[in-house]
Structures are given as structure tokens and as C-alpha cells.
Amino acid sequence: MGGNKVRELGRLTLKRKSLLLRHYFVFMFVLFVQGCGYHHYAGPLRPGQQASASMSVSDDGTVTFVQDRFEVNLKPMTDEELNRQFFNNSQDGPKSTNPYTFGNAVFWGSNQEKQRFSVFRLSVKNYAYPKVKIDPSKIVLRASNKREYWSLNFEQLDTYYRPYAIGYRGNEYSRYQERRDLLRRTMFKSEEIFSGQEAEGFVVFPALHPDVAGVGVEVNDVVLRFDFRNEPVETTNLNYEFVRDVGKIYNDGTVKLSQVLE
């Protein structure tokens, strides 16, 4: 009897040791993964080398095309800039109604910054032609790795946000309507810009993939002159170059760049 009890206690002791050893290895593995884990890193877009002498770069990152007294300005917007511009719509965490960003939402278990869209501010000054027109639906981003990103119109963004309007009533529906109203007021509109007028608004694209280090923004079919039937008779295409740093960001905050473009 006594021998059986001793053997039973021995087996229990071995099981406990084995369980503790397993827990120890699991704990050490988690620490190893956390120490070596990383996310993709992508810095903000900034002006690259412009192909045309008609392009100039400002200190705030705006690239400007100038022809006589006609200007077309394009600036990549960071989430921080958009959150500052729409401050009151960006302070409610996941319920923030800024339609261009995630507001000040904090994502659990990750130090990776999440971008909802790629947003550019487009502004036009027309002091040279009777009227001009830029259609935002004809603007495309062509990445250095051959990806293409076409601009998103209001209907596409409305479709994106519509699932948030649960039951089309209550607070969620109110936030959905607030996003719609902000998009209507601030997106660049496909309208004629007459002599002496200026226009400004945002052009929205899908968020760039993390391996995209450079993009050319093609503003196609800019109408400079119309005939008596209001049909375009003179158009031009504009190309703006932007680059960014890409690489890896580790859990300790260390950033290792894989591409640095100028």
C-alpha cells in the first residue's frame, strides 16, 4: 500500500513538472515572438522628382503646376492633418465621424498605424481661361510597383459607410449622415471653373499597399478650352510624383527601412 502511494505521488510530481515546463516554454516563445515581431511601416508621402519644369514644390509638400495664370495644386494629406482639420469629427474613437480617417481610434494589441484612405487636396486657380474643368474620376495613382488606384467617388464612399447605418435609425444612422454631409461639402467636384474663380476639395483613393514606395498621380483630360457646343477642344494631362519610406517597424519601435526614395 505504501509503495503504491509513493509511486502515485511520483507520477503526480512528474506531471506537474512537465506542465510547468510546458508553460515556461510557451511563455518564452510568446516573449520571443513579441520581441521579434514587426509590422509593415510606411511613412507619409512627400514630393518626389518632378518630370516637368512647370511643376514646383512648396515647403508644405504641395506640388503646383503653373501655366500662365492657371494653377493646379496637389498635396498628399496625412491622417494627422485631416484629424486637425476636422477636429470635432475625430475625437470619439471608433465612433468618430471624420470620413477620411479612423479619427483618434486606438487599435488594441498593435502599434501599427492604420490608414483608411489615401487622400489628396486638389486646388485650382483659373485666371487664364474662360473656363476649365477637372473630372476627379479621371485621376489615377500609378505605383512604382505597377499597382493602380483609381479615385473613389461619393457613391462608392457612401456604399463603404452604409453598413455602419444599422437599421437606418438612431445614433449610428446619425453618424452615417454626418459622414455623408462632410463628404459632400469637402470632396472635389467635377464642375466648370470659370475665369477668376478658384476651387478646392479632396480626392480620395484606396489606402496604398505597404510595399508601395512611390506613386505618380495622373490628372487626366484637364479641359482648358471648350467650343460653342461646350465640347472640349483643348485638354492636357498632368503628372505629379510622390515618394515615401517603406520598411518594417518592430514592437520595440525600431524602424528598418527597405526603400528610401528621393
CORJOKA-V438758 format. One record per backbone hydrogen bond with DSSP energy under -1.0 kcal/mol. NH is the residue of the N-H (numbers start at 0). CO is the residue of the C=O. If there is no record, write none. Layout:
<<NH,CO> <NH,CO>>
//
This chain:
<<4,0> <5,1> <6,2> <7,3> <8,4> <9,5> <10,6> <11,7> <12,8> <13,9> <14,10> <15,11> <16,12> <17,13> <18,14> <19,15> <20,16> <21,17> <22,18> <23,19> <24,20> <25,21> <26,22> <27,23> <28,24> <29,25> <30,26> <31,27> <32,28> <33,29> <34,30> <35,31> <36,32> <38,248> <40,246> <42,244> <45,242> <47,240> <54,51> <55,63> <57,61> <60,57> <62,73> <63,55> <64,71> <65,53> <66,69> <69,66> <70,124> <71,64> <72,122> <73,62> <74,120> <76,118> <81,77> <82,78> <83,79> <84,80> <85,81> <89,86> <94,91> <95,92> <97,88> <104,101> <109,106> <117,204> <119,202> <120,74> <121,200> <122,72> <123,198> <124,70> <125,196> <126,68> <131,192> <132,222> <137,134> <138,135> <139,217> <140,148> <141,215> <142,146> <143,213> <145,142> <148,140> <150,138> <151,203> <156,152> <157,153> <158,154> <159,155> <160,156> <161,157> <163,160> <164,161> <165,163> <167,164> <168,165> <173,169> <174,170> <175,171> <176,172> <177,173> <178,174> <179,175> <180,176> <181,177> <182,178> <183,179> <184,180> <185,181> <186,182> <187,201> <190,188> <192,131> <194,129> <195,125> <196,193> <198,123> <200,121> <201,185> <202,119> <204,117> <211,208> <214,241> <215,141> <216,239> <217,139> <218,237> <219,137> <221,235> <222,132> <223,233> <224,233> <226,230> <229,226> <232,224> <233,224> <235,221> <237,218> <239,216> <241,214> <242,45> <243,212> <245,258> <246,40> <247,255> <248,38> <249,253> <250,36> <252,249> <255,247> <257,245> <258,245>>
//
